[in-house]
Amino acid sequence: MTIQEAARRSGLSAHTLRYYERIGLIHSVGRNSSGHRDYAEEDLRWLEFLTRLRTTGMPIAEMCRYAELRRRGPHTADERRELLESHRERVSSRIAQLTQDLKVLDYKIDNYREGRQS
């Protein structure tokens, strides 16, 4: 599929896809007979995973590290798992903090609804 189709289906812009390719997050995408990028379904699955990493706050440098380890093969599985476990801990901590923040907001909203303005 073309870069425009991959952008539409992934929710990322064509500019972002080119950037991800340039910094090594996406392996060299196949080319069609005209020399244009030709994305495969596997590329879209990888983009979905990258989007989830980014949405959960993983820094680009860590994403690049993960992508590099993935390219190096199965013998890097433990290192990739450790990287994801570390990221999961950060995400979990952030969720806990956001849950506490939400409780404070709910408390304040309830006060306003009940006519207490504190």
Buried (B, 14 or more C-beta within 10 A) or exposed (E): BEBEEBBEBBEBEBEBBBBBBEEBBBEEBEEEEEEEBBBEEEBBEBBBBBBEBBEEEBEBEBBBBBBEBBEEEEEBEEEBEEBBEEBEEEBEEEEEEEEEEEEEEEEEEEEEEEEEEE
